[in-house]
Amino acid sequence: KDLEEMEMDPGAAPANYSADHRAMENMLLFPDEIDTPANGTIQENFKGFRAVGELSRTSWDPGEDLPQEYKRTFQYRDFRGLYRRTLKQLEAWEAKTLKGEAPAAQPGEHVSIRLKNVSPEVAERIEAMMQSGAPVVLSSLLRHENKRSVLNMVLDRHPALPEQQLLRTRDTFELHMAFRRFRACPIFSHAASKVGGGSSKQGKYLESNFLLPRIPTQATVYAPTVWPNTPILMFRSKDMRLAATGSTTMVDADRIILKRVTLTGSPFRIHRATVVVRWMFNHASDVLALA
């Protein structure tokens, strides 16, 4: 219903109608469909893709063809269980501090803090902030929050952002999560397109080229570990305008995000359940590759 309410009439497009708006309309009207390129073979134009039948019965190796940098990400065996244990430890420590059994600064107390092993660049930035009167926020980290992994979140496009301003996947945004602020290039995927069942119980998410209005969308980034249900503000890096809001969900380095392409052609002859399609394959090797 939300997609039907969006303006999809190309004839009413303004003069500054960009190619990105055309691409978004094509994504909504013809999801994942693409005409077979006339130049080159399918193996050349779609290198890295593979032919699949039913998506729910197909499995992927999460460690297949990963870059070397990906090995530095931390992988959790049981992230939800670790999250529950960490909360219990935090609650137990807070109970001890209220009873005075654990050393901790109480609200309203003045404390003196000494930072060790701080680089000269960071020390100069902190000193400049203090001299200018800017607030300096000091926060402790829970266990494992210093480890970098693959962070997943659910985002909603902010309603105040005009629909003419598109939010593309892999664009640079600034993310605010509690006291953390960093820039990242999130990959958007459909939260409702998790495919399971069949002979494969592996969860799969389909990549989305844009963050659409009124449609909750998953976003995946390289980031420090952040526990679930942490509020998120996402700003456009070029003008720091609020683009989306949401919350963190899971830290999962084995999440499967798929980019699906459906080749199309022109029907030439239709007889009951048999269809002859033209211009779907331009080379004999293409038929053998997808057979």
C-alpha positions, 0 to 999 in steps of 0.5 A: 500500500505504501508503495502504491501511494508513492508518485510513480508517473515518469511523465510528471517528473520535474526537469531535475529528475535524476537517474537515481529517481529513475532507478528507484522507480524501476526497483519498486515497479520491477524489483531485481529485473534487468535486461540482458546486456547486449555487449559481452557474455553473462559471465562477464557482465555478472561476475560473482553471481550464480544461477539459483532456483528456489532461494529458500533451498539454496545455501551460501558459505559465509566465509566464501570470497571474503576480503582479508580485512574481514578476518579482523572482525570478531565473531560471536558464537552466541551473541544473545546469550552473551548479551543476557550474561552481560546484563546480569553481571551489570545488574549485580555490579550496580547492586553492589555499588549501591550497597557500598560493596564495590568501589565506584563514584557516587552521583554528585561526587567530584573525581579526578581521572588520569588517562594512560596510553593516550596518543598525542593527537587525542590528548591535544584534541581533548585539551582543545575541547576543554579550553574551548568549553566544549563538553567532554564525555567519558563513558565506560565500556561493557565487556566486548564493547571494544571489539569490532564486528558486523553490526546490524540495525533496523532503520526508518527513514525520517519523515521530515526528509523530503522524498526527493532526497534519496538515501543510497546504499553504501553512501557515507553517513554519520551514525550516533549510538549513545556516546559513539559517533562514527562514519560508515557506509551501511548496506541496506536490505529488506527486513521482511525479505528474510527467506527461510524454510525448505531444506536450508534454514539459513537466513538470507536478506535481499539488498536494497539500493535505497532506504525507502519511506515508511518501510523499516529496513535493515542496515549492516556496517562494520562497527564496534560491538553495540548491544541490542535495542540501542537507539540510533540517529543517522545523519547525512555526512554532507550536510548533517541532516537527520536521515533516519532513526532506529535501533541496533538488533544483532552483531552477526558476522555471518549474515547473508546479504544477497544481491539478486538479479532477474534476467528478462526478455520479450515473450515471442510465442505463448502456448499453454505452459510453454513460452518462447522468449527472445533477447534473454540470451545473446550467446550460446555459452550463456545458456550453458552457464545458467542451465 
